[in-house]
Amino acid sequence: MRRRDRLFFSDGGDEGGEPGPVEQACADIAAVFHWPPEVMAAMTLDELMMWQSLAIDRFEKMRKAEG
């Protein structure tokens, strides 16, 4: 996936294959809001982190409602 002439995920993760913070944010957002990668790729890092925070909050509220 490309973003503004560079790979969007090029700096994420470590050499052991663990996802980095950008990948984790995208996974959280996708799991809660079901957004495709293209939507998240267009976001700034600040926007991505804001939506991740909202996704985590929403997930926690849904879990509490189930229990």
Gaussian input, Z-matrix of N, CA and C with variables (Angstrom, degrees):
# hf/3-21g

backbone

0 1
 N
 C     1     B1
 C     2     B2     1     A1
 N     3     B3     2     A2     1     D1
 C     4     B4     3     A3     2     D2
 C     5     B5     4     A4     3     D3
 N     6     B6     5     A5     4     D4
 C     7     B7     6     A6     5     D5
 C     8     B8     7     A7     6     D6
 N     9     B9     8     A8     7     D7
 C    10    B10     9     A9     8     D8
 C    11    B11    10    A10     9     D9
 N    12    B12    11    A11    10    D10
 C    13    B13    12    A12    11    D11
 C    14    B14    13    A13    12    D12
 N    15    B15    14    A14    13    D13
 C    16    B16    15    A15    14    D14
 C    17    B17    16    A16    15    D15
 N    18    B18    17    A17    16    D16
 C    19    B19    18    A18    17    D17
 C    20    B20    19    A19    18    D18
 N    21    B21    20    A20    19    D19
 C    22    B22    21    A21    20    D20
 C    23    B23    22    A22    21    D21
 N    24    B24    23    A23    22    D22
 C    25    B25    24    A24    23    D23
 C    26    B26    25    A25    24    D24
 N    27    B27    26    A26    25    D25
 C    28    B28    27    A27    26    D26
 C    29    B29    28    A28    27    D27
 N    30    B30    29    A29    28    D28
 C    31    B31    30    A30    29    D29
 C    32    B32    31    A31    30    D30
 N    33    B33    32    A32    31    D31
 C    34    B34    33    A33    32    D32
 C    35    B35    34    A34    33    D33
 N    36    B36    35    A35    34    D34
 C    37    B37    36    A36    35    D35
 C    38    B38    37    A37    36    D36
 N    39    B39    38    A38    37    D37
 C    40    B40    39    A39    38    D38
 C    41    B41    40    A40    39    D39
 N    42    B42    41    A41    40    D40
 C    43    B43    42    A42    41    D41
 C    44    B44    43    A43    42    D42
 N    45    B45    44    A44    43    D43
 C    46    B46    45    A45    44    D44
 C    47    B47    46    A46    45    D45
 N    48    B48    47    A47    46    D46
 C    49    B49    48    A48    47    D47
 C    50    B50    49    A49    48    D48
 N    51    B51    50    A50    49    D49
 C    52    B52    51    A51    50    D50
 C    53    B53    52    A52    51    D51
 N    54    B54    53    A53    52    D52
 C    55    B55    54    A54    53    D53
 C    56    B56    55    A55    54    D54
 N    57    B57    56    A56    55    D55
 C    58    B58    57    A57    56    D56
 C    59    B59    58    A58    57    D57
 N    60    B60    59    A59    58    D58
 C    61    B61    60    A60    59    D59
 C    62    B62    61    A61    60    D60
 N    63    B63    62    A62    61    D61
 C    64    B64    63    A63    62    D62
 C    65    B65    64    A64    63    D63
 N    66    B66    65    A65    64    D64
 C    67    B67    66    A66    65    D65
 C    68    B68    67    A67    66    D66
 N    69    B69    68    A68    67    D67
 C    70    B70    69    A69    68    D68
 C    71    B71    70    A70    69    D69
 N    72    B72    71    A71    70    D70
 C    73    B73    72    A72    71    D71
 C    74    B74    73    A73    72    D72
 N    75    B75    74    A74    73    D73
 C    76    B76    75    A75    74    D74
 C    77    B77    76    A76    75    D75
 N    78    B78    77    A77    76    D76
 C    79    B79    78    A78    77    D77
 C    80    B80    79    A79    78    D78
 N    81    B81    80    A80    79    D79
 C    82    B82    81    A81    80    D80
 C    83    B83    82    A82    81    D81
 N    84    B84    83    A83    82    D82
 C    85    B85    84    A84    83    D83
 C    86    B86    85    A85    84    D84
 N    87    B87    86    A86    85    D85
 C    88    B88    87    A87    86    D86
 C    89    B89    88    A88    87    D87
 N    90    B90    89    A89    88    D88
 C    91    B91    90    A90    89    D89
 C    92    B92    91    A91    90    D90
 N    93    B93    92    A92    91    D91
 C    94    B94    93    A93    92    D92
 C    95    B95    94    A94    93    D93
 N    96    B96    95    A95    94    D94
 C    97    B97    96    A96    95    D95
 C    98    B98    97    A97    96    D96
 N    99    B99    98    A98    97    D97
 C   100   B100    99    A99    98    D98
 C   101   B101   100   A100    99    D99
 N   102   B102   101   A101   100   D100
 C   103   B103   102   A102   101   D101
 C   104   B104   103   A103   102   D102
 N   105   B105   104   A104   103   D103
 C   106   B106   105   A105   104   D104
 C   107   B107   106   A106   105   D105
 N   108   B108   107   A107   106   D106
 C   109   B109   108   A108   107   D107
 C   110   B110   109   A109   108   D108
 N   111   B111   110   A110   109   D109
 C   112   B112   111   A111   110   D110
 C   113   B113   112   A112   111   D111
 N   114   B114   113   A113   112   D112
 C   115   B115   114   A114   113   D113
 C   116   B116   115   A115   114   D114
 N   117   B117   116   A116   115   D115
 C   118   B118   117   A117   116   D116
 C   119   B119   118   A118   117   D117
 N   120   B120   119   A119   118   D118
 C   121   B121   120   A120   119   D119
 C   122   B122   121   A121   120   D120
 N   123   B123   122   A122   121   D121
 C   124   B124   123   A123   122   D122
 C   125   B125   124   A124   123   D123
 N   126   B126   125   A125   124   D124
 C   127   B127   126   A126   125   D125
 C   128   B128   127   A127   126   D126
 N   129   B129   128   A128   127   D127
 C   130   B130   129   A129   128   D128
 C   131   B131   130   A130   129   D129
 N   132   B132   131   A131   130   D130
 C   133   B133   132   A132   131   D131
 C   134   B134   133   A133   132   D132
 N   135   B135   134   A134   133   D133
 C   136   B136   135   A135   134   D134
 C   137   B137   136   A136   135   D135
 N   138   B138   137   A137   136   D136
 C   139   B139   138   A138   137   D137
 C   140   B140   139   A139   138   D138
 N   141   B141   140   A140   139   D139
 C   142   B142   141   A141   140   D140
 C   143   B143   142   A142   141   D141
 N   144   B144   143   A143   142   D142
 C   145   B145   144   A144   143   D143
 C   146   B146   145   A145   144   D144
 N   147   B147   146   A146   145   D145
 C   148   B148   147   A147   146   D146
 C   149   B149   148   A148   147   D147
 N   150   B150   149   A149   148   D148
 C   151   B151   150   A150   149   D149
 C   152   B152   151   A151   150   D150
 N   153   B153   152   A152   151   D151
 C   154   B154   153   A153   152   D152
 C   155   B155   154   A154   153   D153
 N   156   B156   155   A155   154   D154
 C   157   B157   156   A156   155   D155
 C   158   B158   157   A157   156   D156
 N   159   B159   158   A158   157   D157
 C   160   B160   159   A159   158   D158
 C   161   B161   160   A160   159   D159
 N   162   B162   161   A161   160   D160
 C   163   B163   162   A162   161   D161
 C   164   B164   163   A163   162   D162
 N   165   B165   164   A164   163   D163
 C   166   B166   165   A165   164   D164
 C   167   B167   166   A166   165   D165
 N   168   B168   167   A167   166   D166
 C   169   B169   168   A168   167   D167
 C   170   B170   169   A169   168   D168
 N   171   B171   170   A170   169   D169
 C   172   B172   171   A171   170   D170
 C   173   B173   172   A172   171   D171
 N   174   B174   173   A173   172   D172
 C   175   B175   174   A174   173   D173
 C   176   B176   175   A175   174   D174
 N   177   B177   176   A176   175   D175
 C   178   B178   177   A177   176   D176
 C   179   B179   178   A178   177   D177
 N   180   B180   179   A179   178   D178
 C   181   B181   180   A180   179   D179
 C   182   B182   181   A181   180   D180
 N   183   B183   182   A182   181   D181
 C   184   B184   183   A183   182   D182
 C   185   B185   184   A184   183   D183
 N   186   B186   185   A185   184   D184
 C   187   B187   186   A186   185   D185
 C   188   B188   187   A187   186   D186
 N   189   B189   188   A188   187   D187
 C   190   B190   189   A189   188   D188
 C   191   B191   190   A190   189   D189
 N   192   B192   191   A191   190   D190
 C   193   B193   192   A192   191   D191
 C   194   B194   193   A193   192   D192
 N   195   B195   194   A194   193   D193
 C   196   B196   195   A195   194   D194
 C   197   B197   196   A196   195   D195
 N   198   B198   197   A197   196   D196
 C   199   B199   198   A198   197   D197
 C   200   B200   199   A199   198   D198

   B1=1.4291
   B2=1.5284
   B3=1.2976
   B4=1.4568
   B5=1.5171
   B6=1.2911
   B7=1.4522
   B8=1.5133
   B9=1.3014
   B10=1.4628
   B11=1.5229
   B12=1.3131
   B13=1.4606
   B14=1.5227
   B15=1.3228
   B16=1.4652
   B17=1.5240
   B18=1.2909
   B19=1.4560
   B20=1.5175
   B21=1.3017
   B22=1.4585
   B23=1.5198
   B24=1.3211
   B25=1.4498
   B26=1.5271
   B27=1.3107
   B28=1.4620
   B29=1.5175
   B30=1.3267
   B31=1.4564
   B32=1.5226
   B33=1.3176
   B34=1.4502
   B35=1.5120
   B36=1.3082
   B37=1.4547
   B38=1.5075
   B39=1.3155
   B40=1.4533
   B41=1.5220
   B42=1.2917
   B43=1.4615
   B44=1.5198
   B45=1.3298
   B46=1.4583
   B47=1.5108
   B48=1.3161
   B49=1.4492
   B50=1.5137
   B51=1.3089
   B52=1.4593
   B53=1.5230
   B54=1.3332
   B55=1.4615
   B56=1.5259
   B57=1.3138
   B58=1.4496
   B59=1.5149
   B60=1.3282
   B61=1.4628
   B62=1.5308
   B63=1.3194
   B64=1.4676
   B65=1.5211
   B66=1.3068
   B67=1.4581
   B68=1.5222
   B69=1.3122
   B70=1.4633
   B71=1.5231
   B72=1.3231
   B73=1.4611
   B74=1.5205
   B75=1.3187
   B76=1.4690
   B77=1.5244
   B78=1.3051
   B79=1.4629
   B80=1.5216
   B81=1.3243
   B82=1.4686
   B83=1.5253
   B84=1.3230
   B85=1.4627
   B86=1.5256
   B87=1.3189
   B88=1.4632
   B89=1.5253
   B90=1.3191
   B91=1.4595
   B92=1.5262
   B93=1.3153
   B94=1.4596
   B95=1.5302
   B96=1.3254
   B97=1.4652
   B98=1.5246
   B99=1.3275
   B100=1.4724
   B101=1.5298
   B102=1.3185
   B103=1.4605
   B104=1.5230
   B105=1.3253
   B106=1.4636
   B107=1.5309
   B108=1.3098
   B109=1.4664
   B110=1.5286
   B111=1.3277
   B112=1.4624
   B113=1.5258
   B114=1.3231
   B115=1.4674
   B116=1.5266
   B117=1.3233
   B118=1.4593
   B119=1.5199
   B120=1.3180
   B121=1.4673
   B122=1.5177
   B123=1.3270
   B124=1.4707
   B125=1.5233
   B126=1.3246
   B127=1.4680
   B128=1.5230
   B129=1.3255
   B130=1.4607
   B131=1.5265
   B132=1.2967
   B133=1.4620
   B134=1.5278
   B135=1.3304
   B136=1.4680
   B137=1.5209
   B138=1.3262
   B139=1.4681
   B140=1.5261
   B141=1.3131
   B142=1.4555
   B143=1.5283
   B144=1.3128
   B145=1.4607
   B146=1.5273
   B147=1.3468
   B148=1.4565
   B149=1.5270
   B150=1.3409
   B151=1.4548
   B152=1.5229
   B153=1.3374
   B154=1.4605
   B155=1.5218
   B156=1.3128
   B157=1.4600
   B158=1.5256
   B159=1.3229
   B160=1.4670
   B161=1.5244
   B162=1.3286
   B163=1.4651
   B164=1.5277
   B165=1.3197
   B166=1.4685
   B167=1.5233
   B168=1.3340
   B169=1.4659
   B170=1.5213
   B171=1.3385
   B172=1.4586
   B173=1.5262
   B174=1.3338
   B175=1.4630
   B176=1.5309
   B177=1.3255
   B178=1.4637
   B179=1.5264
   B180=1.3334
   B181=1.4663
   B182=1.5279
   B183=1.3278
   B184=1.4675
   B185=1.5165
   B186=1.3327
   B187=1.4699
   B188=1.5362
   B189=1.3355
   B190=1.4715
   B191=1.5269
   B192=1.3278
   B193=1.4650
   B194=1.5218
   B195=1.3288
   B196=1.4589
   B197=1.5228
   B198=1.3326
   B199=1.4644
   B200=1.4409
   A1=107.97
   A2=116.76
   A3=120.24
   A4=110.28
   A5=115.00
   A6=121.11
   A7=108.10
   A8=115.93
   A9=122.07
   A10=112.39
   A11=116.42
   A12=123.78
   A13=114.67
   A14=117.74
   A15=119.63
   A16=107.68
   A17=116.43
   A18=119.56
   A19=109.05
   A20=116.30
   A21=121.30
   A22=111.54
   A23=117.36
   A24=120.83
   A25=113.16
   A26=118.14
   A27=120.33
   A28=113.98
   A29=118.90
   A30=120.67
   A31=113.16
   A32=117.59
   A33=119.74
   A34=112.33
   A35=114.38
   A36=119.87
   A37=112.91
   A38=114.00
   A39=119.29
   A40=108.71
   A41=116.53
   A42=120.19
   A43=112.48
   A44=117.97
   A45=121.66
   A46=113.63
   A47=116.99
   A48=120.17
   A49=115.00
   A50=118.51
   A51=121.08
   A52=109.74
   A53=117.85
   A54=119.40
   A55=111.02
   A56=114.83
   A57=121.00
   A58=110.86
   A59=117.48
   A60=120.84
   A61=113.74
   A62=118.52
   A63=120.07
   A64=109.88
   A65=116.99
   A66=120.41
   A67=110.92
   A68=117.13
   A69=121.10
   A70=110.39
   A71=116.73
   A72=120.46
   A73=110.18
   A74=117.43
   A75=121.23
   A76=110.79
   A77=117.05
   A78=120.52
   A79=111.19
   A80=116.81
   A81=120.79
   A82=110.68
   A83=116.84
   A84=121.71
   A85=110.43
   A86=116.68
   A87=120.50
   A88=111.19
   A89=117.61
   A90=121.28
   A91=111.67
   A92=117.05
   A93=120.42
   A94=112.08
   A95=116.42
   A96=119.97
   A97=113.71
   A98=117.40
   A99=122.56
   A100=112.38
   A101=116.83
   A102=121.24
   A103=109.63
   A104=117.57
   A105=120.49
   A106=111.05
   A107=117.66
   A108=121.19
   A109=113.78
   A110=117.37
   A111=120.05
   A112=111.95
   A113=116.58
   A114=120.56
   A115=109.83
   A116=116.36
   A117=120.08
   A118=111.90
   A119=117.14
   A120=120.74
   A121=111.91
   A122=116.67
   A123=120.61
   A124=112.50
   A125=117.58
   A126=121.60
   A127=111.71
   A128=114.82
   A129=119.62
   A130=107.65
   A131=117.01
   A132=120.44
   A133=110.48
   A134=117.27
   A135=120.14
   A136=111.53
   A137=117.17
   A138=120.79
   A139=110.62
   A140=116.15
   A141=121.02
   A142=110.72
   A143=117.23
   A144=120.94
   A145=111.56
   A146=116.87
   A147=120.24
   A148=109.95
   A149=117.29
   A150=121.10
   A151=111.49
   A152=117.24
   A153=119.15
   A154=110.22
   A155=116.26
   A156=120.40
   A157=110.81
   A158=116.96
   A159=120.88
   A160=111.48
   A161=117.16
   A162=120.86
   A163=110.64
   A164=116.59
   A165=120.20
   A166=110.23
   A167=117.03
   A168=120.46
   A169=111.12
   A170=116.66
   A171=121.05
   A172=110.46
   A173=116.93
   A174=120.86
   A175=110.63
   A176=116.24
   A177=119.96
   A178=111.22
   A179=117.21
   A180=120.39
   A181=111.15
   A182=117.05
   A183=120.18
   A184=110.08
   A185=117.68
   A186=121.62
   A187=110.82
   A188=116.38
   A189=120.22
   A190=110.78
   A191=116.61
   A192=120.26
   A193=111.24
   A194=117.24
   A195=121.14
   A196=111.62
   A197=116.04
   A198=120.07
   A199=112.33
   D1=131.59
   D2=-177.48
   D3=-107.33
   D4=149.66
   D5=178.23
   D6=-144.29
   D7=113.97
   D8=176.11
   D9=47.81
   D10=56.55
   D11=175.28
   D12=67.41
   D13=21.82
   D14=173.40
   D15=-149.21
   D16=160.16
   D17=177.21
   D18=-71.10
   D19=129.52
   D20=-176.75
   D21=-62.84
   D22=-39.65
   D23=-176.04
   D24=-101.69
   D25=17.20
   D26=-171.96
   D27=-64.40
   D28=-29.90
   D29=-177.45
   D30=-100.65
   D31=2.03
   D32=-176.26
   D33=-84.98
   D34=154.98
   D35=175.08
   D36=79.46
   D37=172.68
   D38=177.03
   D39=-116.80
   D40=178.57
   D41=-176.49
   D42=-67.70
   D43=-18.43
   D44=178.87
   D45=-83.03
   D46=1.60
   D47=177.83
   D48=92.06
   D49=2.87
   D50=177.73
   D51=-72.01
   D52=138.19
   D53=179.14
   D54=-68.03
   D55=145.58
   D56=177.15
   D57=-87.18
   D58=-178.84
   D59=-176.18
   D60=-62.75
   D61=-32.52
   D62=178.60
   D63=-68.82
   D64=-44.32
   D65=178.78
   D66=-64.01
   D67=-40.15
   D68=178.86
   D69=-64.82
   D70=-41.85
   D71=177.99
   D72=-61.78
   D73=-45.57
   D74=179.83
   D75=-62.83
   D76=-40.00
   D77=179.07
   D78=-64.21
   D79=-43.16
   D80=178.49
   D81=-62.35
   D82=-46.21
   D83=-179.04
   D84=-63.89
   D85=-46.45
   D86=-178.55
   D87=-63.69
   D88=-39.24
   D89=-177.86
   D90=-65.88
   D91=-36.58
   D92=-176.15
   D93=-89.91
   D94=-46.96
   D95=-173.85
   D96=-99.07
   D97=-9.42
   D98=178.40
   D99=61.92
   D100=35.32
   D101=178.66
   D102=-86.00
   D103=142.60
   D104=178.02
   D105=-76.72
   D106=160.41
   D107=-179.46
   D108=-55.17
   D109=-32.80
   D110=-177.93
   D111=-61.02
   D112=-35.62
   D113=179.29
   D114=-66.27
   D115=-44.89
   D116=-177.94
   D117=-71.84
   D118=-31.40
   D119=179.71
   D120=-64.39
   D121=-26.31
   D122=-179.73
   D123=-81.19
   D124=-8.47
   D125=-176.81
   D126=-84.18
   D127=152.62
   D128=169.54
   D129=-75.85
   D130=166.65
   D131=178.36
   D132=-61.52
   D133=-40.45
   D134=178.20
   D135=-61.70
   D136=-42.57
   D137=177.79
   D138=-63.68
   D139=-43.26
   D140=-179.65
   D141=-60.38
   D142=-44.75
   D143=-179.73
   D144=-67.70
   D145=-35.38
   D146=177.59
   D147=-64.62
   D148=-45.95
   D149=-179.85
   D150=-67.30
   D151=-32.59
   D152=175.92
   D153=-63.67
   D154=-44.01
   D155=179.13
   D156=-60.90
   D157=-43.44
   D158=177.28
   D159=-64.44
   D160=-38.37
   D161=178.52
   D162=-63.86
   D163=-43.39
   D164=179.11
   D165=-63.76
   D166=-44.40
   D167=178.13
   D168=-60.03
   D169=-45.22
   D170=-179.11
   D171=-63.59
   D172=-42.36
   D173=179.73
   D174=-61.39
   D175=-44.58
   D176=-179.38
   D177=-63.29
   D178=-39.57
   D179=177.86
   D180=-65.69
   D181=-39.59
   D182=178.74
   D183=-64.93
   D184=-40.53
   D185=-179.94
   D186=-63.81
   D187=-41.42
   D188=178.97
   D189=-65.10
   D190=-37.36
   D191=-179.45
   D192=-67.53
   D193=-30.53
   D194=179.40
   D195=-72.81
   D196=-32.34
   D197=-173.08
   D198=-89.62

